[in-house]
């Protein structure tokens, strides 16, 4: 019997009457750095002394094509499930990964209303189907996150410390940008825009034009200074000072 793993299946071949093997085997990943960059891994089957390692074997994925598809390689020491195409020992394929007492799921979920993708460093995408939440969250390992909330009808982008954020509110028809507790920009669907800064607000450009279709008010609770290095023009149907 010809096999790509000489000696590995010798013991089993002698006890088999054909070159086919039904069922699947569990194995441990030993290498995932495929030199040919084909997304393959090496595994070992803990069936006999020595636990011999296979050559590079392919992985079944959610979607695969030329320069496209889903890329989720198992890590070294992950437990995987291996099947054999047409039952042939020389055609193994990794068809999935297995959790165990040593390698537990990323989150306990008794009601089965949480779906999650989590990487080894902690980046995660969480789909929360609970009636009280209904959210999709993308979160980095350091805590930066984007949350899409159906119940609240909001989309929120937040930094790790939650001091900087952008919030899109469908119910309130507004967008709020915050920096700490001191600076805020708010805009709504009615056309109102409010810029707030507890220290200072600066608008600067080669040409700056402030225009109002109805009235324009410049007000200061302290000193108000209008200054120009060139000519200063005050013009109106009526100009009233004090």
C-alpha positions in Angstrom: 0.0 0.0 0.0 1.4 3.4 -1.0 1.2 6.2 1.5 2.7 9.6 1.9 3.6 8.8 5.5 6.0 5.8 5.4 5.9 3.7 8.5 3.2 5.6 10.2 0.3 3.4 9.2 2.3 0.2 8.9 0.8 -1.5 12.0 -2.7 -0.6 10.9 -2.1 -1.6 7.3 -1.2 -5.2 8.3 -4.5 -5.5 10.1 -6.6 -4.1 7.3 -7.8 -6.0 4.3 -8.1 -2.9 2.0 -6.5 0.5 1.6 -9.6 2.3 2.9 -10.4 3.6 6.4 -13.8 4.6 7.5 -14.5 7.2 10.2 -12.3 10.1 11.4 -9.3 10.4 13.7 -8.3 13.0 16.2 -4.8 14.5 15.9 -2.6 17.2 17.4 -1.2 20.0 15.1 2.6 20.1 15.2 3.4 22.7 12.5 1.4 25.3 10.6 4.2 27.2 8.7 3.6 25.6 5.3 6.7 26.4 3.1 4.6 26.4 0.0 2.0 28.8 1.5 -0.9 26.5 0.7 -2.5 26.7 4.1 -1.6 23.2 5.2 -0.5 21.8 8.6 1.4 18.8 10.0 -0.3 16.7 12.6 0.5 13.7 14.8 -2.0 10.9 15.6 -1.6 9.8 19.3 -2.2 6.2 18.5 1.1 4.5 19.0 4.5 5.0 20.7 6.4 7.8 19.1 3.4 9.7 17.8 4.9 10.0 14.3 4.3 13.3 12.4 2.5 13.5 9.1 3.7 15.4 6.0 1.7 18.6 5.1 -2.0 18.0 4.8 -4.8 20.2 3.6 -7.5 21.9 5.7 -11.2 22.0 4.8 -12.4 25.7 5.1 -15.6 27.6 4.9 -14.8 28.9 1.5 -11.8 28.6 -0.7 -10.7 29.7 -4.2 -7.9 31.3 -6.1 -6.5 34.1 -3.8 -9.8 34.1 -1.9 -11.6 32.4 1.0 -11.7 32.2 4.7 -8.4 31.9 6.5 -8.5 30.1 9.9 -5.4 28.0 10.4 -5.3 25.9 13.6 -2.5 26.7 16.0 0.3 24.3 17.0 -0.9 22.0 19.8 -4.6 22.4 18.8 -6.6 19.2 18.6 -8.2 18.6 15.2 -10.3 16.1 13.5 -8.9 14.3 10.4 -10.9 12.5 7.7 -9.6 10.6 4.7 -10.8 11.3 1.2 -12.6 8.2 -0.2 -11.3 6.4 2.9 -7.7 6.6 1.5 -4.9 6.8 4.2 -2.8 8.8 1.8 -5.5 11.5 1.4 -6.0 13.0 4.9 -7.8 16.3 5.4 -8.3 18.4 8.6 -12.0 18.9 8.8 -12.3 20.8 12.1 -11.0 21.6 15.5 -12.0 20.2 18.9 -12.4 21.7 22.3 -11.5 19.8 25.4 -11.0 20.3 29.2 -7.5 21.7 28.4 -8.7 23.9 25.5 -12.0 25.4 26.4 -14.4 27.6 24.3 -13.7 31.4 24.5 -17.0 32.0 26.3 -19.5 29.8 28.2 -23.0 30.1 26.8 -25.8 28.1 28.3 -28.6 29.6 26.2 -26.6 29.3 23.0 -27.3 32.9 22.0 -23.7 34.0 21.6 -21.6 33.4 18.5 -17.9 34.5 18.6 -14.7 34.5 16.6 -11.6 35.0 18.8 -8.0 35.0 17.8 -5.1 33.8 20.0 -4.1 37.4 21.0 -7.7 38.3 21.9 -9.1 40.1 18.9 -12.8 39.1 18.6 -16.1 39.5 16.8 -19.1 38.7 18.9 -22.7 38.1 17.7 -25.1 38.5 20.6 -28.6 37.3 19.9 -30.0 37.8 23.4 -33.3 39.7 23.4 -31.9 42.3 25.7 -28.9 43.1 23.5 -29.0 42.1 19.8 -25.5 43.4 19.1 -22.5 42.7 16.9 -19.2 43.8 18.4 -15.7 44.0 16.9 -13.1 44.4 19.6 -9.3 44.4 19.6 -7.2 42.7 22.2 -6.5 46.1 23.8 -10.2 47.0 24.1 -10.9 49.3 21.1 -14.3 48.4 19.8 -17.1 49.0 17.4 -20.7 48.0 18.5 -23.7 47.7 16.3 -26.8 47.7 18.6 -30.2 46.8 17.0 -32.3 47.5 20.1 -30.8 50.9 20.8 -30.5 51.6 17.0 -26.9 52.9 17.5 -23.5 52.4 16.1 -20.7 53.2 18.5 -16.9 53.5 18.0 -14.9 53.6 21.2 -11.3 53.7 22.3 -9.9 51.4 24.9 -10.5 53.9 27.8 -13.9 54.8 26.5 -13.0 58.5 26.7 -13.0 59.0 22.9 -16.1 57.9 20.9 -18.3 58.4 17.9 -22.0 57.5 18.3 -24.5 57.3 15.5 -28.1 57.4 17.0 -30.9 56.4 14.6 -33.6 57.0 17.2 -32.4 60.5 18.1 -31.4 61.2 14.5 -28.0 62.6 15.7 -24.3 62.0 15.6 -22.1 62.7 18.7 -18.3 62.9 18.7 -16.7 63.0 22.2 -13.1 63.5 23.4 -12.9 62.9 27.1 -15.6 64.8 29.1 -14.5 68.2 27.9 -14.9 68.3 24.1 -18.1 67.4 22.1 -19.5 67.8 18.6 -23.2 67.1 18.2 -25.2 67.2 15.0 -28.8 66.2 14.3 -31.1 65.7 11.4 -32.8 69.1 12.0 -29.6 70.8 10.9 -28.3 71.8 14.3 -24.5 71.5 15.0 -23.1 72.2 18.4 -19.4 72.3 19.1 -18.4 72.4 22.8 -15.0 72.8 24.4 -14.4 73.7 28.1 -11.0 75.3 27.2 -11.0 76.7 23.6 -12.5 76.3 20.1 -10.3 77.3 17.2 -11.4 77.6 13.5 -8.5 78.4 11.2 -8.1 78.6 7.4 -6.8 80.7 4.6 -10.4 82.0 4.2 -13.1 81.5 6.9 -16.7 82.5 6.2 -19.4 82.5 8.8 -22.8 83.0 7.2 -26.4 82.9 8.6 -29.6 83.0 6.5 -31.4 84.7 9.4 -29.5 86.1 12.4 -25.9 85.7 13.6 -24.9 86.3 17.3 -21.4 86.6 18.6 -21.5 86.7 22.4 -18.9 86.5 25.1 -19.3 86.5 28.9 -15.9 88.2 29.1 -13.9 90.2 26.6 -14.7 90.2 22.9 -12.0 91.2 20.4 -12.4 91.8 16.7 -8.9 92.3 15.2 -7.4 92.5 11.6 -3.9 93.3 10.4 -5.5 94.8 7.3 -8.7 96.8 6.8 -11.7 96.1 9.0 -15.1 96.6 7.5 -18.4 96.7 9.4 -21.4 97.0 7.0 -25.1 96.7 7.4 -28.4 98.4 6.7 -28.0 99.8 10.2 -24.9 99.6 12.4 -25.5 100.0 16.2 -22.7 100.1 18.7 -23.6 99.9 22.3 
